[in-house]
Amino acid sequence: MRKWQELILNSLLNFSMALVAGGFLKLVLDKGSAISSVIVIVCGVYLFGFLSILTYNSDKGK
């Protein structure tokens, strides 16, 4: 994997973890918007899973 690809994937993985953490924080601090918090958490987990599989496949194909 090239260095620029590694940096982009790393930044996207960090963004997905920030979505998950932000969703949990919003859920804890504001109970009224539980549905939007869960949606943000699910999007973060989905993005993290997709990027993890993409990274695994690109490293495996090396």
C-alpha positions in Angstrom: 0.0 0.0 0.0 1.3 3.4 -0.9 1.9 6.0 1.8 -0.8 8.4 0.6 -3.3 5.5 0.5 -2.3 4.6 4.1 -2.8 8.2 5.2 -6.2 8.5 3.6 -7.4 5.2 5.1 -6.1 6.1 8.5 -7.8 9.5 8.5 -11.1 7.9 7.4 -10.8 5.2 10.1 -10.2 8.0 12.7 -13.3 9.8 11.3 -15.4 6.7 11.7 -14.3 6.3 15.3 -15.1 10.0 15.9 -18.6 9.3 14.6 -19.1 6.5 17.0 -17.7 8.5 20.0 -19.8 11.5 19.1 -22.9 9.4 18.8 -22.3 7.9 22.2 -21.6 11.3 23.7 -24.8 12.7 22.1 -26.8 9.8 23.4 -25.5 10.3 27.0 -25.9 14.1 27.0 -29.2 14.4 25.1 -31.7 11.6 25.6 -34.3 13.4 23.4 -32.5 12.7 20.2 -31.8 9.0 20.7 -32.7 8.0 17.2 -30.2 10.4 15.6 -27.5 9.3 18.0 -28.0 5.7 17.1 -28.0 6.5 13.4 -24.6 8.3 13.8 -23.2 5.3 15.8 -24.4 2.9 13.2 -22.9 5.0 10.4 -19.6 5.1 12.2 -19.5 1.4 12.8 -20.5 0.6 9.2 -17.8 3.0 7.8 -15.2 1.5 10.2 -16.1 -2.1 9.1 -16.1 -1.2 5.4 -12.7 0.5 5.7 -11.3 -2.3 7.8 -12.2 -4.9 5.1 -10.9 -2.6 2.4 -7.6 -2.2 4.2 -7.3 -5.9 4.8 -8.0 -6.8 1.2 -5.5 -4.2 -0.1 -2.8 -5.5 2.3 -3.6 -9.1 1.4 -3.3 -8.4 -2.3 0.2 -7.1 -1.8 
